[in-house]
Amino acid sequence: MRGPHNLLRLIRTGATLERTGAMGLIMEAFEAPPLVRATMRALAWPFQWLGDRGDPAMPPAVRALTALGPAYIKFGQILSTRPDLVGEDLAAQLRVLQDRLPPFSTETAKASIAAELGCPVPEVFDDFGPPVAAASIAQVHKARLRGSGEAVAVKVLRPRIERAFRRDIDAFYLAARMVELLAPGARRLRPTDVIAHFEGVVTGELDLRLEAASASEFAANTAGDTGFQLPKVHWHLSSRRVMTMEWAEGVALGDNAAIEAAGHDRVALGARVLQLFLSHALRDGFFHADMHQGNLKVAANGDIIAYDFGIMGHIDEYTRRVYAEILYGFIKRDYRRVAEVHFEAGYVPADRDVDAFARALRAVGEPIFGMDASRISMGSLLSYLFEVTERFGMETRTELILLQRTMVVVEGVARSLDPQINIWQVARPVVEDYIRREMGPRAALRDLRRTAMVLSRYGPRLPGLVEAALIRQARPPVPSSSPRWQERLLWSGFGAAAGGAALALGLALF
């Protein structure tokens, strides 16, 4: 029974965009062809009465996305960091979505806190103030801990946000299925899988206990990072719908005038925010995946402070090595190696031409080098890269969606601080350091030691496995559903395991 409701939801989306005046702005920002613009307007116009007018005090795009709900607001937050894609005017409008949305009442927040913590707000907090930031899923109040007087940030989920988010995601699933049905060429992008991945990530924002755990793990990983701070979590004052953290004092990273007035170097900050993200993603495999300006501040000493840990990304060690080698290949302009890595990782079907793919990658990478960074159109590069991936049959890698999306956001933040930034030059030292540490002889030795440790855990079981294999070998041959190659594989495995253990032991001794 959800189908008709979701269809109406999509119709209402188009109607709201048209009624608020946002449809034309969005079509223009994305440089949609005239035929597409005319078609969208013609489909939406008859249903305008179903759309929401939004808050007349807001710019049209913000009015539309705010009226449509939290998932649309998240999309707008991402676009706000990419003026090179949507233009300076629209990006500036959408920046309001990051932390200045209409708040719900302080009394409602206090009631939610009392229900979650099991005691009235005055017993825990002094000077519990009005909302200082209101985003799509939660809002933040500044308060002081009763007794110690420590300044804290108290984050509270919006009322009934779970239901509102569920409604948006259901409509997105319908849209994804319609795209797969009506546009077969887009199936390789696996839009349904993309929505499923997005749903899983953002659902984590709806349980603040998970966010507190992410903040704690992130703090442990980054404790030694120069120029980077994270606020401390107060676990005893946190629950599913409430989270209390140390107050982060600083200048908003999106306020360039205040940054300059405080004497901070915008060029250095732009490079650092990009390098920090790459370091966390490659070194730790655990990174802040919502690094827009609304979640970053600059402390008085120049450190970057990150907060709001509802969306965190994780990539396994193998994927990190593939990603690093691809980046390193672009930095070194070794497009043949970049192409080979794509084939080796299975990102491109094996029956495609590696040389042709390398030439296509060269057309993507070469414009970056030897040019003034401000002249590089990232929108054009992304558009051409999409054409290349479609031509060579690449499928969307759901495990890389969050990494790729965050890279886009972080680059937008860095470019807002330093419009002349060259992302490849800034990324190079981080990627080269990772390559040296994780893909050289020391990394091979570490991998062998890990293999030896795994084998040592299974040591007590190996005699039994060998004896069972010997008994099977000694028996007369009988018809079996298990092919002979499986037993050969077993013996090969024993040999490889023994050889690997011996090699690891020898290397360890030296």
Buried (B, 14 or more C-beta within 10 A) or exposed (E): EEEEEBBBBBBBBBBBBBBBBBBBBBBBBBEBEEEEBEEBBEEBEEBBEBBBEBBEEBBBBBBBBBBBBBBBBBBBBBBBBBBBBBBEBBBEBBBBBBBBBEBBEBEBBBBBBBEBBEEEBEEBBEEBEEBBBBBBBBBBBBBBBBEEEEBBBBBBBBBEBBEBBBBBBBBBBBBBBBBBEEEEEBBEBBBBBBBBBBBEBBBBBBBBBBBBBBBBBBBEBBEEBEBBBBBEBBEEBBBEBBBBBBBBEBBBBBBBEBBEEBEBBBEEBBBBBBBBBBBBBBBBBBBBBBBBBBBBBBBEEBBBBBBBBBBBBBBEEEBBBBBBBBBBBBBEBBBBBBBBBBBEBEBBEEEBEBEEBBBBBBBBBEBBEEEEBEEBEBBEBBEBBEEBBEEBEBBBBBEBBBBEBBBBBBBBBBBBBBBEBBBBEBBBBBBBBBBEEBBEEEBEBBBBBEBBEEBEEEEEEEEEEEEEBEEEEEEEEEEEEEEEEEBEEBEEEBEEBEEBBEBBEEBEEE
